[in-house]
Amino acid sequence: MTTIAPHDLFAALAHDTRLRCLLLLATQGELCVCELTQATGVVQPHVSRHLAQLRELGLVQDRREGVWMHYRLHPDLPAWIQAILRETVAVAHTQSPFIEDARALAAMSNRPARLAVPEPLFAIAGVSNPSIDPESQREPPMSERVYNVLFLCTGNSARSILAERIIERWGNRHFRGFSAGSHPKGAVHPLAIEILKRNNYLTEGLRSKDWAEFAQPDAPVMDFVFTVCDQAAGEVCPVWPGQPMTAHWGLPDPAAAEGDEVARMMAFRNAFRELENRIKIFTALPLASIDRLKLQRELDRIGTTHAPAPAAAEA
């Protein structure tokens, strides 16, 4: 049985979105993130972050099914917590009958329609109306939206490091770059630093880090995750909060290049050009208007593109 301190429970219930998610799961059973997003009116990254916090506390349990993440109340919740949730639902039920309108849930699921949770469930806990919850506001327009992009490779010392810096330049302040590795080297490759400096990129703050950092509840919520080496693409990745879109942009590892310093620098230069070419294409996509299926096709296609051959003088 899970052990949950009373102050942790009440801290979880004190937040509007976490409270709504718990009450939805208590009355509806297992729900996927998309259903909880639709039912609460809160944008998906926020819902995913709060669900991760509830999972860390042991209040909910998750289950992955394909690209979807499903949540339910933890089956081993202590009896006193189950009693609190039952009483909350019972009081709300006496105030207002459950409304047989599950359009929000049925629209996102092939399962039978369920009963929608009435607004009194929120009111009895003294929380604000979902319609005026600051987190339920629509996403900002493309001119204001900033997308978080995570680049992954095995060692996080070369390719993913280069991509992290490249996207921040070509993203024109609409993209924030991050990088990590499944088995980080612990240090950025000196030639990665050198190629960035030669192209007038800042290198301060770059470090080799484990991808588990970005699966934590307090980590930045990613919109896109790209693997840039074949080995990382074949490994079992952490569950990323927010269910970001993913694609494989594999490239040869310049850190594995053999030969003299000129040959090894050429390998880093080639990796830099390929990543810059793909990132330029990606950041030019109309993300605000393209549908998800078409966007996924575009992301996959970008991973197969190659930069034009360099001019003879560049060699």
C-alpha positions in Angstrom: 0.0 0.0 0.0 1.3 3.5 -0.9 2.3 5.8 2.0 1.1 9.3 1.6 1.5 12.0 4.3 -1.7 14.1 5.0 0.1 17.3 4.2 1.1 15.9 0.7 -2.5 15.0 0.0 -3.9 18.4 0.9 -1.1 20.1 -1.0 -2.1 18.1 -4.1 -5.8 18.9 -3.5 -5.0 22.6 -3.1 -4.3 23.1 -6.8 -7.3 23.5 -9.1 -6.1 21.3 -11.9 -4.8 18.5 -9.7 -8.1 18.5 -7.8 -10.1 18.3 -11.0 -8.0 15.5 -12.4 -8.4 13.5 -9.2 -12.1 13.9 -9.1 -12.4 13.0 -12.8 -10.4 9.8 -12.2 -12.5 9.1 -9.1 -15.7 9.2 -11.0 -14.8 8.2 -14.5 -12.1 5.5 -13.9 -9.1 5.4 -16.2 -8.7 8.3 -18.6 -6.0 9.3 -21.0 -4.3 12.6 -20.9 -6.2 13.8 -24.0 -9.5 13.1 -22.2 -8.5 14.9 -19.1 -7.3 17.8 -21.1 -10.6 18.0 -22.9 -12.7 17.6 -19.7 -10.8 20.2 -17.6 -10.2 22.8 -20.3 -6.6 23.1 -19.3 -3.8 23.0 -21.9 -2.2 19.6 -22.2 1.4 20.5 -21.0 -0.1 21.8 -17.7 -2.3 18.7 -17.3 0.6 16.4 -17.9 2.8 18.2 -15.4 0.2 18.0 -12.7 -0.5 14.3 -13.4 3.3 13.6 -13.1 3.2 15.3 -9.7 0.2 13.2 -8.6 2.1 10.1 -9.8 5.2 11.0 -7.8 3.0 11.3 -4.7 1.5 7.9 -5.3 -2.0 9.2 -5.8 -2.3 8.0 -9.5 -0.9 5.3 -11.6 -0.1 5.6 -15.3 -0.1 3.2 -18.3 1.2 3.7 -21.8 -0.8 2.5 -24.8 1.0 3.3 -28.0 1.5 7.1 -28.0 -1.2 7.6 -25.4 -0.7 7.8 -21.6 -3.6 6.7 -19.4 -4.1 7.5 -15.7 -6.2 6.0 -12.9 -6.3 6.4 -9.2 -3.6 4.3 -7.6 -5.3 0.9 -6.7 -3.5 0.8 -3.3 -4.6 4.2 -2.1 -5.1 4.2 1.7 -8.7 3.9 2.9 -8.7 7.4 4.5 -7.9 9.0 1.1 -10.5 6.9 -0.7 -13.0 8.0 1.9 -12.2 11.7 1.3 -12.7 11.3 -2.4 -15.9 9.3 -2.0 -17.4 11.9 0.4 -16.4 14.7 -2.0 -18.2 13.0 -4.9 -21.2 12.1 -2.7 -21.7 15.7 -1.6 -21.5 17.0 -5.1 -23.9 14.4 -6.3 -26.5 15.6 -3.8 -26.0 19.2 -4.8 -26.5 18.6 -8.5 -27.3 15.4 -10.4 -24.5 14.1 -12.7 -25.0 15.5 -16.2 -25.3 12.9 -18.9 -23.1 14.8 -21.4 -19.8 13.1 -22.2 -19.2 14.8 -25.5 -15.8 16.1 -24.3 -14.7 12.6 -23.4 -16.4 10.7 -26.2 -14.9 13.0 -28.8 -11.5 11.8 -27.9 -12.2 8.1 -27.3 -13.9 5.1 -28.9 -15.0 3.9 -25.5 -18.7 4.3 -24.3 -19.7 7.8 -23.3 -19.3 8.6 -19.6 -21.0 10.9 -17.2 -19.5 14.4 -17.1 -18.4 15.7 -13.7 -20.6 18.6 -12.7 -19.3 22.0 -11.7 -20.3 21.7 -8.0 -17.5 19.2 -7.7 -15.2 22.1 -8.1 -17.3 24.6 -6.2 -17.5 22.6 -2.9 -13.7 22.5 -2.7 -13.6 26.3 -2.9 -11.7 26.3 -6.2 -12.3 28.7 -9.1 -14.7 28.1 -12.0 -12.8 26.3 -14.8 -13.9 28.9 -17.2 -11.8 31.5 -15.5 -8.8 29.3 -14.6 -5.7 31.2 -15.8 -4.3 27.8 -17.0 -7.2 27.2 -19.2 -6.5 30.1 -21.5 -5.9 29.3 -25.1 -2.3 28.8 -26.3 -0.7 32.1 -27.4 -0.5 32.8 -31.1 2.5 31.7 -33.1 4.0 35.2 -32.8 4.3 34.7 -29.0 4.5 30.9 -28.6 7.9 29.4 -27.6 8.4 25.7 -28.4 10.7 23.5 -26.4 12.8 21.1 -28.4 14.9 18.2 -27.0 17.7 16.6 -29.0 18.8 13.2 -27.9 21.9 11.0 -28.6 23.8 8.4 -26.7 26.7 10.5 -25.3 25.3 14.0 -25.5 28.7 15.3 -26.3 28.5 16.2 -30.0 25.4 16.0 -32.3 22.7 16.8 -29.8 24.9 19.6 -28.3 25.3 21.2 -31.8 21.5 21.0 -32.4 20.7 22.6 -29.1 22.6 25.7 -30.1 21.6 25.7 -33.7 17.9 25.7 -33.1 18.1 28.7 -30.7 19.7 30.8 -33.5 17.4 29.8 -36.4 14.3 29.5 -34.2 14.1 33.3 -34.0 13.1 33.3 -30.3 10.2 30.9 -31.0 12.2 27.8 -30.1 14.2 26.8 -27.0 16.8 24.1 -27.4 17.8 21.3 -25.0 19.9 18.2 -25.3 20.6 15.0 -23.4 22.0 11.5 -23.7 21.0 8.0 -22.7 24.6 7.4 -21.5 26.1 10.9 -21.3 29.9 11.2 -21.6 29.9 13.8 -18.9 31.8 16.4 -21.0 31.1 18.2 -24.3 33.5 17.1 -27.1 36.2 19.8 -27.6 35.6 19.8 -31.4 31.9 20.5 -30.9 32.9 23.6 -28.9 35.4 24.5 -31.6 32.9 24.2 -34.5 30.3 26.3 -32.7 32.8 29.0 -32.0 34.0 29.0 -35.6 30.4 29.7 -36.6 29.9 32.5 -34.0 27.8 30.5 -31.5 27.9 31.0 -27.8 29.1 27.9 -25.9 28.7 29.0 -22.3 26.5 26.7 -20.2 26.7 23.6 -22.5 27.0 20.3 -20.6 26.6 16.6 -21.1 23.6 15.4 -19.2 21.3 12.3 -18.7 18.0 12.4 -20.5 16.3 11.4 -17.2 16.5 15.0 -16.2 13.8 15.9 -18.7 11.4 13.2 -17.5 11.1 14.8 -14.0 7.9 16.6 -12.9 9.7 19.9 -12.6 11.5 19.6 -16.0 10.5 21.9 -18.9 7.6 20.4 -20.9 8.8 19.4 -24.4 6.9 20.0 -27.6 9.3 18.1 -29.8 11.9 15.3 -29.1 14.3 14.4 -31.9 16.9 11.5 -31.7 20.0 12.3 -33.7 21.8 8.9 -33.4 20.5 5.4 -34.3 21.5 3.9 -31.0 19.4 6.4 -29.0 16.5 5.9 -31.3 16.5 2.2 -30.6 16.6 2.6 -26.8 13.6 2.8 -24.5 13.2 6.5 -23.8 11.7 7.9 -20.6 8.0 9.0 -20.6 8.2 12.6 -21.6 5.6 14.9 -19.8 3.3 16.5 -22.3 3.5 13.8 -25.0 5.7 15.7 -27.4 5.9 14.9 -31.1 9.0 12.8 -31.9 11.1 12.0 -35.0 14.4 10.4 -35.8 17.1 12.6 -37.4 20.0 10.1 -37.4 23.5 11.3 -38.4 27.0 9.6 -38.2 28.7 10.4 -34.9 31.5 12.9 -35.6 33.1 12.0 -32.3 33.8 8.5 -33.7 35.6 9.8 -36.7 39.2 8.5 -37.2 42.2 10.1 -38.8 44.1 13.3 -38.1 42.7 16.5 -36.7 41.7 17.8 -40.1 39.6 14.7 -40.8 38.0 14.8 -37.4 37.1 18.5 -37.8 35.6 17.7 -41.2 33.3 15.1 -39.6 32.1 17.8 -37.1 31.7 20.3 -39.9 29.5 17.8 -41.9 27.4 17.0 -38.8 27.0 20.8 -38.2 25.9 21.4 -41.8 23.4 18.6 -41.8 21.8 19.6 -38.5 21.7 23.3 -39.5 19.9 22.3 -42.8 17.3 20.2 -41.0 16.7 22.7 -38.3 16.2 25.5 -40.8 13.5 23.4 -42.6 11.9 22.6 -39.3 11.7 26.1 -37.9 10.2 27.3 -41.2 7.2 25.0 -40.8 3.8 26.7 -40.2 3.4 25.0 -36.8 0.4 27.1 -35.8 -1.7 25.9 -38.8 -0.5 22.5 -39.8 -2.4 19.5 -38.6 -0.7 16.9 -36.4 -0.7 14.1 -38.9 0.8 16.2 -41.7 3.3 17.7 -39.2 4.5 14.2 -38.2 5.1 13.3 -41.9 7.1 16.5 -42.3 9.2 15.8 -39.2 10.0 12.3 -40.5 10.8 13.6 -44.0 13.2 16.2 -42.5 15.1 13.3 -40.9 15.9 12.0 -44.4 17.1 15.3 -46.0 20.7 16.2 -46.6 22.5 19.5 -46.8 23.8 20.7 -50.2 27.4 19.8 -50.8 29.8 22.5 -49.5 31.6 24.7 -52.0 35.1 23.6 -52.9 36.6 26.6 -51.1 35.0 25.5 -47.8 36.9 22.3 -47.7 
